[in-house]
Amino acid sequence: MTTQFQINDPSLESQWRAIILFGKNSATYKFAFAKSLLGLIEQEKTKISLDELAIPFANSIVEHLKKSDKQGNAGSSKFLEGCRSYINEKITKEDLYSLTEKYGFVNVVDAFQNVNGGTIPNAFYEKNYSQGKKEIVVTDNLLKIKELFQYRNLEQEVEARWNLVETAWNLQINPNLLEVKYDESKSLFFIESNLMRRIDITSVRDSLNGYQKGKCFYSYQDISINKNDINICEVDHFLPHVNKLAHSQTGANINGVWNLVLADSSINLHKKARIPEERFLHKLFNRNEFYIESKHPLAETIINQTGLTKESRRSFLEAQYNLALKHSIHTWKPEIELIGTF
């Protein structure tokens, strides 16, 4: 079963990102499981027992529980209660791992590879619970991901998505009032709580990259969000920040998530404060709809900033684009432009 995100893009990284961005989020176990699988890729393991997998899985959950207590929608969870008991030093690490093996994988092993009501085309693992075994058998599809340029970005994307989901759950802000804000100086997304207290969520680059499939928004070249890379991508205002006042007079926030894209640094240097050709507006609309399809909390933010329906959101973008054109002489296109899939 494919999502709109996967149309014309059957790649392995697209299938992985569909799981992380669009799979169900009844609990955050999916993200801990994803990080555990990425660890198997790094070690090039072809199989692992649940008692072995329990170690990285539980460690990830515990790390997040220490920051955000709500990690699931269920009223109670033996697994999460066990993790809390470990944090409070009521049980040992060995007890935690034993409890994880028993309760932590009950749903996630079967559900992880399901997106939009069906299983992804190229499974990353199979489970083997026969003859008393409880193990995960890794397929070549998962191991092949290590060979891809985008592999370097995947763990940061999982962590960013996890942070966004748990923030929405823990703040309990009315979705109609929710607004993820952009700190340009720190390149961070943050939220102001009901008490007007600022809460930093995650890196803008880490949050946006998956929705752009790891590509420069304009040239569709591979980009990196790794801080250690010399050619780390840049956060760009699709419609220039220089026209902020004109847009604000219509009620639009030019610093809104809807107007932020990731671009290759050399492409962005060439673009400067110019308006992209109109065909890129269609790409921006599609990218924003990916957010909305994935839920929590960038979705609510974009809806609140641009409109409740697809038609109203499209009209909003067209109106803001036409307004920006009034303040510009020329439109711009990149010198390099590969074939894109959104």
FITORKOL-349892 format. One record per residue (C-alpha): residue in three letters; x, y, z. Coordinates in steps of 0.25 Angstrom, whole numbers, plus 5000, padded with zeros to 4 digits. Example, Ala and Ser with C-alpha at 12.3 -4.5 7.8 and 13.67 -1.06 7.14 Angstrom:
residues 2
Ala504949825031/Ser505549965029/
END
This chain:
residues 342
Met500050005000/Thr500650134996/Thr500450275001/Gln500350404993/Phe501850424998/Gln502250294990/Ile501550314977/Asn502650314966/Asp503650284977/Pro503750134981/Ser505150154986/Leu505550084999/Glu505850215006/Ser504450265002/Gln503850145008/Trp504650165021/Arg504250305022/Ala502750275019/Ile502850185032/Ile503450285041/Leu502650405035/Phe501250345032/Gly501150215040/Lys500150215052/Asn500650275065/Ser499850215076/Ala501150205084/Thr502550245081/Tyr503050105081/Lys503150115066/Phe504350215067/Ala505050135077/Phe504950015068/Ala505450095056/Lys506650145064/Ser506949995068/Leu506849955053/Leu507750065049/Gly508750005059/Leu508649865052/Ile508949935039/Glu510149995045/Gln510649865050/Glu510249785037/Lys509449685046/Thr508549585038/Lys507749545050/Ile507549575065/Ser506749515076/Leu505749595084/Asp506549595097/Glu507749655089/Leu506849755083/Ala506249795096/Ile507449865100/Pro507549975090/Phe506049985089/Ala505850005104/Asn507050105105/Ser506350195095/Ile505050195102/Val505650215115/Glu506450335110/His505150395104/Leu504350365117/Lys505350445125/Lys504950575116/Ser503450545113/Asp502650455121/Lys501550425111/Gln502050325101/Gly500750265097/Asn499250285096/Ala498850155104/Gly498250175118/Ser499350085124/Ser500550005119/Lys501249905127/Phe502549935118/Leu502550085121/Glu502250065135/Gly503449965136/Cys504250075129/Arg503850175139/Ser504150085151/Tyr505550065145/Ile505750215144/Asn505250225159/Glu506250115162/Lys505150015167/Ile505649905157/Thr506949875151/Lys507449885137/Glu507349735135/Asp505949745140/Leu505649855130/Tyr506149775118/Ser505449645122/Leu504149725123/Thr504449795110/Glu504549665103/Lys503249615109/Tyr502349745107/Gly503149845098/Phe503049775085/Val501549725086/Asn501049815075/Val502249885069/Val502849765061/Asp501549745053/Ala501149885052/Phe502449955048/Gln502449925033/Asn500949965032/Val500650095025/Asn499250145020/Gly498650015023/Gly499649925016/Thr501049875017/Ile502149945010/Pro502549874997/Asn504049835001/Ala504049785015/Phe505249825024/Tyr505149695033/Glu504349575035/Lys503949515049/Asn504349375053/Tyr503549325065/Ser503649175061/Gln504149065069/Gly504249145082/Lys505049255075/Lys504749405076/Glu505649475066/Ile505649575055/Val506249535042/Val506849655034/Thr506549655019/Asp507549715008/Asn506649835007/Leu506949885021/Leu508449855019/Lys508449925005/Ile508050055012/Lys509450075017/Glu509950085003/Leu509050205001/Phe509450355002/Gln508250385011/Tyr508650275021/Arg509450385029/Asn508150465031/Leu507150355035/Glu507450345050/Gln507350505052/Glu506050495044/Val505450385054/Glu505950465066/Ala505250595061/Arg503950525057/Trp503950465071/Asn504150595078/Leu503050655070/Val502050545073/Glu502350545088/Thr502350695089/Ala500950695084/Trp500450595094/Asn501150655106/Leu500650795104/Gln499250765102/Ile499050895094/Asn497750915086/Pro498050885072/Asn497351005067/Leu498351095075/Leu499651015072/Glu500751085065/Val502151025064/Lys503051155063/Tyr504351165056/Asp505651225063/Glu506451265051/Ser507751295059/Lys507751155065/Ser507051085054/Leu506151015064/Phe504650995064/Phe503951035077/Ile502651045084/Glu502151145095/Ser501251065105/Asn499951105111/Leu500851175122/Met501651255111/Arg502851165114/Arg503751145102/Ile503950995099/Asp505050965088/Ile504550835080/Thr505650805070/Ser506550845059/Val505850905047/Arg506750835037/Asp506450695044/Ser504950725044/Leu504850765029/Asn505850675022/Gly504950545022/Tyr503750625016/Gln504750675005/Lys505250525003/Gly506650575006/Lys506650664994/Cys506950814991/Phe505550874989/Tyr506050944976/Ser507050854970/Tyr506650724975/Gln508150684978/Asp508450604991/Ile508650695003/Ser509150665017/Ile508650705030/Asn509950655038/Lys510650765045/Asn511950705042/Asp511750715027/Ile512450835020/Asn511250845010/Ile510150845021/Cys508850895015/Glu508251025018/Val506851075023/Asp506251165012/His504951255012/Phe504251204999/Leu503651344998/Pro504751445003/His504751495017/Val505051635011/Asn503551655009/Lys503151615023/Leu502351735025/Ala501551725013/His501151585016/Ser500851615030/Gln499851715026/Thr499051605020/Gly499151525033/Ala500251425027/Asn501451385035/Ile502651385026/Asn503451315036/Gly502351205037/Val502651055034/Trp501851065021/Asn502951155015/Leu504251085020/Val504950995011/Leu506350925011/Ala507350965000/Asp508750924996/Ser509651035001/Ser510151074987/Ile508751074981/Asn508251164992/Leu509451254990/His509051274976/Lys507551294979/Lys507751404990/Ala506451484992/Arg505851454978/Ile504451384975/Pro504551244970/Glu503751214957/Glu502351184959/Arg502451034956/Phe503251024970/Leu501951074977/His501350944973/Lys502450864980/Leu502250954992/Phe500850914993/Asn501150764991/Arg502250775002/Asn501250845012/Glu500150745009/Phe501250635013/Tyr501250705027/Ile499750705028/Glu499650555024/Ser500650515035/Lys499950585047/His500550645059/Pro500950765061/Leu501450825048/Ala500150785042/Glu499350865051/Thr500250985050/Ile500150985035/Ile498650975035/Asn498551085045/Gln499451175037/Thr498951145023/Gly497551085023/Leu496650975027/Thr496450915013/Lys497350875002/Glu496650984993/Ser496851095003/Arg498251055005/Arg498551054990/Ser497851194990/Phe498651245001/Leu499951204995/Glu499551264981/Ala499151394988/Gln500451404996/Tyr501251374983/Asn500551484975/Leu500751584986/Ala502251544986/Leu502351564971/Lys501851704972/His503151734980/Ser504051664970/Ile504551694956/His504951554952/Thr504651414956/Trp505751314958/Lys506151164955/Pro507351084959/Glu508451054949/Ile508450914953/Glu507050834954/Leu506950684954/Ile505550614952/Gly504850614965/Thr503750524971/Phe502850624979/
END
